[in-house]
Structures are given as structure tokens and as C-alpha cells.
Amino acid sequence: MAIARQGLTLEEFLGLPEAEPALEYWRAEVTQKVSPKGPHGALQYGFGRRIDDVGSLRRLVRVFTETRVTFAGVSTVPDLIVYRRDRVPRDSNGRVAEDFTTPPDIAVEILSLGQSRRELMARCRWYVENGVPLAVFADPLRLVARLFRTGGESGDLHGGDVLDLGDVLPGFTITIDELFAPVAADWE
């Protein structure tokens, strides 16, 4: 949703105080994220946990939720981002940096009520065009997901279709039913 602040430069935007929900600088326009509802939060946590629970991946990657990334002239707050451990932005002490200015290895956008499917998929395409190897769009209301990579996108995936992230997360695949299992009330 666009807000009143238009015409700001990226540098001016980055000087604004943080807001809840987060502000984003997208194509020279300041927008505010939609507050996530239950299905969105369940999917965000469940997907991040699923990646983190794979022991071999835990040594290879770090998962971040709602973390600002600023690169290629925009500043967004994807629902999940994943970095290979050797690419996690670090400060001068070797700790996780405050500001992330390099593209993640995976960016995940989860549709919430009030958001546009078309806009989030355009954002996923933009991520891939600007250095993110893999972007995932997920719609927890329709139980549909889509993968974006250099050279194309998967089209809508549902049910038993496989979400294969193996090119970035070695050996990691999950069916769409498994991806959306956290949306079920009895998920553990």
C-alpha cells in the first residue's frame, strides 16, 4: 500500500525512522507492508523452521525473517531470506550485520490479505533479475506456490507438486502440501 512519502531518494528513505509494519522503498515509492495474519505467520515460521531443521543445511545456511535488504536501488523486507553462511552480511566484529546490502540466496514473499499476487510475483522476478538466485512466492489462502529462477519460473505448484530448492539448498525438496502444512490448525 503506497503512503504519502513519494519522491524520496533511497538515502532519504533509509534515514526515516523504522515503522510497524515495515516501510519499503520499491521503485522510488515508499510503501508499507501489510500486517500479516495467522496463515501468513504460520507459513513464514513453518517454512523457515523446515529449512533450519535440516541438520546438513543448518551448517550451510542462515534463515532470517522480516529482515531488511537494500540493494540495486530498493530496500525491501521479504518474509524470509536465506543466505549461505559464508555470505551472511557481517559487521567489523564478525557478527551478523545491522544492514544487509547484498542480495540473499533465497527471497520468499508470502501473500497476505490486502496484497496483490501480481505485485508480489513481480517482486520475485525483480529479485532474480537483480542477483537473488531463487525467489519463492507462496499464497497460504489458495495453497499455491511458485519458484522464480534465472531463465524462468515454475508456474503455479499445488498439492503433491514438488518445490525443489536443491540448486541453492542442496537436497532440499518439499511438496506443496508439506509447505502449507503449518497453516493447518493441528500442525506440530
Order of alpha helices (4+ residues) and beta strands (2+ residues): beta-alpha-beta-beta-alpha-alpha-beta-beta-beta-beta-beta-alpha-beta-beta-beta-beta-beta-alpha
